[in-house]
Amino acid sequence: MRIVTANLNGIRSAGRKGFFDWLPRQNADVLCLQELKAQVGDMTKPMLNPEGYYGYFHYAEKKGYSGVGLYCKRQPDQIIEGLGIADIDMEGRYIEAVFGNTSVVSVYLPSGSSSEERQTVKFSFMDRFWPHLEQLRQSGREVIVCGDWNIAHREIDLKNWKGNLKNSGFLPEERAWIGELFDKLGYVDVYRRLYPEAEGEAYTWWSNRGQAWAKNVGWRIDYQIATPGIAAKATAASVYKAERFSDHAPLIVDYAAEL
């Protein structure tokens, strides 16, 4: 089973950069998408249902903003769109596909980098998302939560960690929160389980400022966070950088399991 997660920073923009030519070559069972920046009226047929896939989406109400999606090789038993929290759901941040005893989630946490107000929104999201993550963990089901978490967990997860100690994405409260997902709830950071010491090759996002991409001044903020059973079946993971579809790079994980 192959699961891919990718923040597209605009599905139309990513399409123009070759994302839909790249997609079928991955032979993924599920692709988790974030930051669609589109509404249903903007979506072409290949975007809605690429050949060989069923597409499911949770759009933001605001035009050209946020939004998440899933491309599934086979039809899920159930699709859960949103968290049932109005102000979060209007931003299009959560969609879950249920396959038997396994769930694959695409999630897009808010960024707090633009203002103190947005950082407050991010903290509020984290507080209210936690009980849902706890409920999923206690369900007895296998869960893989994929997406752009907008948090670098440890110093190893970003190039310039000393310069970002007071910046959104690497704040002590954010790092502690994602750490407790692992230490308290028992989720597993799948990439880190496989490659505990990986640094530069693990980055998944680069600022458009300066020469961040050229110098690999990146952050690891895109994750596949899973329940222990399915996480233990992960056999390989990689960040795809041969082509650039957005300011993020796709994270690909193979599991010795079937949906």
Steps between C-alpha positions, in 0.01 A plus 500: 500500500637840401375823658606842370439838661555827315425863570433636151484873582225516240381195307477698177853632541634151582323364194676752277830386651444136406339352812239305303766354270697389806203360693426179302866397508492475881257209510368637831200347672408833658627852434425758769486857373512830688459865405283448193427875476197414287127444516304234317430734207874544445569128475544332163401137444862379528530686831176355634570142389847432357506183294494200733397701807193617686527857625352640822534857621429735788507851358541822695217751476747779427601505134859409417571383854589180684304183419597134522439191290558130446564295188419134571574208272193319629181645638507541879224354715436849637620858456494735798523864398588748772523478877149624574641829634355785295784752495759229428290328235437825312877507438502147347762333716400134554387205292512130592462185290392184681609163360382221728704529821734766357457875459714729285466870584609812313541796737627855460582684821484879492816703463560763763783678324301787349374661823439455872131458416572201274730350764208520742284321242770233468515442876120480510502241221762294684299508824184383327665251267664316791180329628430374148851357471454342842168349392657356185787356705262333744270361231702181456530575130816561298535866405744691280468877535679662208555862427658836553518539879683835478720393793861385502530266797872497579817694421591231246183589309607839369824651379497830688353390832686755712356787299144366522461431872251787531330451163174326413560139406776453756352656813547302825122456537467361147793263539370376835153442352620285212744324734212400726327336203789254506584487871152525650257371237741245356493605136810435291686742274541252215787670319698541823439137594671397178769770490560634851811702409408633154541876464511687167346219298200505736395861433165542327459881480719791394426871523474686171722768648871518427649179367341262750438226243841532334677492837261239648406730788185300565253380758343159560136593560320238289445172683333162495406445865356156565376258763774255608367193318502648152809713573695182575420379147667799332789371290631811321442873474632777278450865420462557125713794382582421136218731390343795679121524506482752786706637789448160667623159381291180507569251780468137385473206739469130417331264745502119503121503529191521284201729520 
